[in-house]
Amino acid sequence: MFTSALLMAPAEGGGSGYSSLIFLVLIMVVFYFFFIRPQAKKAKDLRKYREALKKGDKIVTIGGIHGKIVEVQETTFTIEVEDGTRLRIEKSAVAGDASDQLANQQK
C-alpha cells in the first residue's frame, strides 16, 4: 500500500524534468561533434579521393594489396601488382595512397 502511494505522489522538484532533458540534449550534441561529424567528414574525404584517382596512381586496397591503376571503369579499377598480374577491384576497396602507407611505415 505504501509503495502505491509513493508512485501516485507528484514528483518533487519541478525542474528535474527540464534538467534531464537538457542533459540528454547535451549528450546528443557531444556525440554529434565528437563521433558522428568526424566520421562523416572522413567518409566524404575518402569518397572524393576515390573519385579523383586516375591511371598511373599507386594505391593500397582494403585487403592490403599494393598496385598501380592501369585502367579506370565506372565502378571498378584494373590494377597491376608487382609481378605484372592484373586485378579488377571495386572502387570502394581502395583504402589509400601507397605513398602514404609507405611513409607511415618508415616513421
TIKOLTOR-948429 format. One record per residue (C-alpha): residue in three letters; x, y, z. Coordinates in steps of 0.5 Angstrom, whole numbers, plus 500, padded with zeros to 3 digits. Each point is the difference from the previous one (the first is absolute). Layout:
! residues N
+------+-----+-----+-----+
: code :   X :   Y :   Z :
+------+-----+-----+-----+
:  ALA :   X :   Y :   Z :
...
+------+-----+-----+-----+
This chain:
! residues 107
+------+-----+-----+-----+
: code :   X :   Y :   Z :
+------+-----+-----+-----+
:  MET : 500 : 500 : 500 :
:  PHE : 506 : 505 : 502 :
:  THR : 503 : 499 : 493 :
:  SER : 494 : 501 : 496 :
:  ALA : 499 : 507 : 504 :
:  LEU : 507 : 501 : 498 :
:  LEU : 499 : 499 : 493 :
:  MET : 494 : 504 : 500 :
:  ALA : 503 : 506 : 503 :
:  PRO : 502 : 506 : 496 :
:  ALA : 508 : 501 : 498 :
:  GLU : 503 : 505 : 505 :
:  GLY : 505 : 505 : 497 :
:  GLY : 496 : 502 : 494 :
:  GLY : 507 : 502 : 496 :
:  SER : 502 : 493 : 500 :
:  GLY : 497 : 498 : 493 :
:  TYR : 503 : 506 : 497 :
:  SER : 507 : 499 : 502 :
:  SER : 499 : 492 : 498 :
:  LEU : 498 : 503 : 493 :
:  ILE : 506 : 505 : 500 :
:  PHE : 505 : 494 : 502 :
:  LEU : 497 : 496 : 494 :
:  VAL : 501 : 505 : 495 :
:  LEU : 507 : 502 : 503 :
:  ILE : 502 : 492 : 499 :
:  MET : 497 : 500 : 493 :
:  VAL : 504 : 507 : 498 :
:  VAL : 506 : 497 : 503 :
:  PHE : 499 : 493 : 496 :
:  TYR : 499 : 504 : 493 :
:  PHE : 506 : 504 : 501 :
:  PHE : 505 : 495 : 502 :
:  PHE : 498 : 494 : 497 :
:  ILE : 495 : 501 : 494 :
:  ARG : 502 : 506 : 497 :
:  PRO : 508 : 498 : 499 :
:  GLN : 498 : 493 : 498 :
:  ALA : 495 : 503 : 494 :
:  LYS : 506 : 505 : 498 :
:  LYS : 505 : 494 : 500 :
:  ALA : 495 : 497 : 495 :
:  LYS : 499 : 506 : 496 :
:  ASP : 507 : 501 : 499 :
:  LEU : 501 : 492 : 498 :
:  ARG : 495 : 501 : 495 :
:  LYS : 503 : 506 : 497 :
:  TYR : 507 : 496 : 500 :
:  ARG : 497 : 494 : 497 :
:  GLU : 496 : 504 : 494 :
:  ALA : 507 : 504 : 499 :
:  LEU : 504 : 494 : 498 :
:  LYS : 503 : 499 : 493 :
:  LYS : 504 : 496 : 496 :
:  GLY : 507 : 499 : 503 :
:  ASP : 498 : 502 : 507 :
:  LYS : 503 : 495 : 505 :
:  ILE : 495 : 497 : 505 :
:  VAL : 499 : 495 : 506 :
:  THR : 494 : 496 : 501 :
:  ILE : 496 : 499 : 506 :
:  GLY : 503 : 493 : 500 :
:  GLY : 507 : 502 : 499 :
:  ILE : 501 : 499 : 493 :
:  HIS : 505 : 506 : 497 :
:  GLY : 499 : 501 : 493 :
:  LYS : 500 : 505 : 494 :
:  ILE : 494 : 502 : 497 :
:  VAL : 500 : 498 : 492 :
:  GLU : 493 : 501 : 498 :
:  VAL : 494 : 504 : 503 :
:  GLN : 493 : 498 : 499 :
:  GLU : 494 : 503 : 503 :
:  THR : 499 : 496 : 507 :
:  THR : 507 : 496 : 499 :
:  PHE : 507 : 501 : 499 :
:  THR : 505 : 495 : 497 :
:  ILE : 507 : 500 : 504 :
:  GLU : 506 : 497 : 498 :
:  VAL : 504 : 497 : 506 :
:  GLU : 508 : 498 : 501 :
:  ASP : 500 : 494 : 495 :
:  GLY : 496 : 503 : 494 :
:  THR : 494 : 497 : 503 :
:  ARG : 493 : 504 : 498 :
:  LEU : 495 : 500 : 505 :
:  ARG : 493 : 503 : 500 :
:  ILE : 498 : 503 : 506 :
:  GLU : 494 : 505 : 502 :
:  LYS : 501 : 507 : 502 :
:  SER : 497 : 499 : 507 :
:  ALA : 506 : 495 : 501 :
:  VAL : 505 : 506 : 500 :
:  ALA : 503 : 501 : 507 :
:  GLY : 505 : 506 : 498 :
:  ASP : 506 : 502 : 496 :
:  ALA : 506 : 495 : 500 :
:  SER : 505 : 506 : 501 :
:  ASP : 496 : 502 : 507 :
:  GLN : 501 : 493 : 502 :
:  LEU : 507 : 499 : 499 :
:  ALA : 501 : 507 : 503 :
:  ASN : 496 : 498 : 506 :
:  GLN : 504 : 493 : 501 :
:  GLN : 507 : 504 : 499 :
:  LYS : 498 : 504 : 506 :
+------+-----+-----+-----+
